[in-house]
Amino acid sequence: MPAPAAAHYIGVSESTLRTLNLPRRKLGAKRVYDRADLDAYADALPYDGAVEELPEW
């Protein structure tokens, strides 16, 4: 996805997104972010505050 959409997806500004050094893919002359990479980045962030135990499925 393009930078504006990727930034919105993870809840940061475009300028912050560009400082995160996330991988981008080439789509013709454009550079886009892969949602899987954005999800992996967000999943690796630490939790803030208490975390409830998740039920085992």
C-alpha angles and dihedrals in degrees: 000000000000120000097260092053093042092051091049091047093059095033103247136112121265091248091054091047090056091053093054093077093223117168118261130199129221117245103177105297092341129091115217136181122238114232090222090059091049091049092049091051092050093045090055093056116105120250119249114225130349118346120210119227110259117228117249110248 
